Amino acid sequence: MARILFLGVIVGLGAAAVWAVVAPSVPTLVAEQGMATVPGESTAVFDAVMYFAGITVIAGIVLGIGAWLVVAVRGPLAVVMLAASAGLGSWIAATVGTLLAGLRNQDPVPAGDLMMVSVPPEMSLWQALLIQPLVAVFVYFLAAGMSDDPGLGVEARSQRRRETVSA
């Protein structure tokens, strides 16, 4: 079980690094009256969320396959652990990715009496955090459904281990 949790954390950190690099920052004008997004750039927030969604789909596929390859713990408990570790990995990707994206922002650029700043992307939609667990569990169920062994390979592995110990 710890392997699946560890895999979820590692995949989450990788997704955070990728999202921090590819997610667009939001160009924003700052004046004495307040802040406003640069006209024509308002889609950058949506783009950042969609990049996050795409990256977490890929992370969910990787995590689902990785959890399936941990033969010793296949079964219902592994699915629960997979969903929990994928949720944790998605949360890590959002929080660490937001922090890392903030590091790559440019310095403010003066534009007359306005200041142009680059606001880092942030993950504010909690619904996007559900994508990775759903995809990971779906991939795991797909692998279980395609398995020709009714014991999902766990009994065969246990039998091989017993034969090795007795020999």
N, C-alpha and C positions, 0 to 999 in steps of 0.2 A: 504494500500500500504506500509505503514511503517513496518508492520509486515513482509512482504515478504523481504523487504530490510534488516531488522534486522536478519531474518532467514538466508539470504545469507551471512551476515557478520559472524554470529555464525558458520555456516557450514564451511566457509572459514578458520576460526581460528582453528576449529577442524581438518580439513584436513591438515593445516599447521603443527600442532603438530604431527599428525600421520606420515606425510611425513618426518619430521625432524628426527623422531626416526628410521624409516625403510629404508630410502634412504642410500645406501652405499656411504661412502666417497672414494675418489680416491687416492690410495697410489702413491706418486710421489717422485722421486729422484731429489735432488737439488745438483748441482755442480757449480763450478765457471763459466762454460760455459752456464748454463741455467738449465731448468727443463725438466724432461721427465717422462712419466707415467711408472710405473713398468711393465715390460713385463708380459703379461697374465692378466693384470688388466684393460686393456683399455675398457672392456665392462662395467665397473662401471658407466661411464657417461650415457651410454644407459640404464642401469638398473635403474638409478635414474629417468630418464625421464619416463620410463615405469611404475615405482612405482607411480609416480605423475599421470600418465594417469589413472591407475587403481583406485587410491584414488579419483580422481576427477569424475570418473564414478559413484562411490558409493555416493560421495557428491551430484552429480547431481540427482541421484535417490531420495536421502533423501530430497533435496530441492524441486524437482518436486512434491513429495507427500505432503510435508509440505505446499507448495503454494496451492495445490488443497484443502487441509483441511481448508484454510481460505475462507470460503463460501461467506462472504460478498462482496468480490471483484472479483469474477470469471468473466472471459471474456477477450476480447482483451487487455484491459489495464493491466490486471493482467499478461498476457503472456509477454508483453513488460517489465513490472517491473521484472518479473521472469528472463528473459534473462539478463537484466541489473544487477540484484543482483547476479545472478550466475556468470557473468563475473567478477564482483567485488570480489566475494568470491574466484574465481579461482586465481585472481591476488593477493589477500591477502594470499592465500595458498602458492603461489610461493615466494612472497617476505618475508613473516614472516617465512615460512618454511626454506628458505635459511639462514636467520639470526639465527634461532634456531638450525639448523644443524651445523652451525659454532661454536656453543657453546660446542658441544659434541666431537670436534676433539681432538685427543691425541697430546701430546707434540712431537716435532721432535725427531727422533731417529738417533744418529750418526751411519753411516755405513762406516767406514774407512774415506776416504777423501770426501765421499758423505754424504748427510743428507737426511733421509727418513722422509717426512712430509705427513700428511693426509689432502688432500684438500677437503673441504666440498662440497657436491653436490650443484649444482645451476641449476635453471630452465632457460635455455637460448633459448628454442624454444617457440616462441610466439604462434605457432599453437596449442601447448598443452593447452593453456589457453582457447581455444574454445570448448574443450571437455565437460566441466561441463555445460555451457549454452545449448549446443546442447542436452545433455542427459536430463537436467531438463525440457526443453521445450517439448521434445519427451514424457517424462513421463506424463507431464501435458496434452498434447494432447491425449495420450492414456487413461488417466482417463476421459477426457471429452468425448471421443468416446465411452467409456463403460458406461457412465451415461445414465440412462433410462429417465431422466427428460430433456425435451427440453430446459428448462430454467436453466439447470445446478445446480438446487437446490437453486438458488438465490431468485426466486419468492416465493417458498415454505417457505423459511426462513423469507422473508419479510411479508408474510401472517401470519405466526405464531407470529411474533413480533407485528403486528397490532392487532391480537386477544388478545394477552397478555395485550397490552396497553388499549384496549377498555373494558376489563373485570374488 
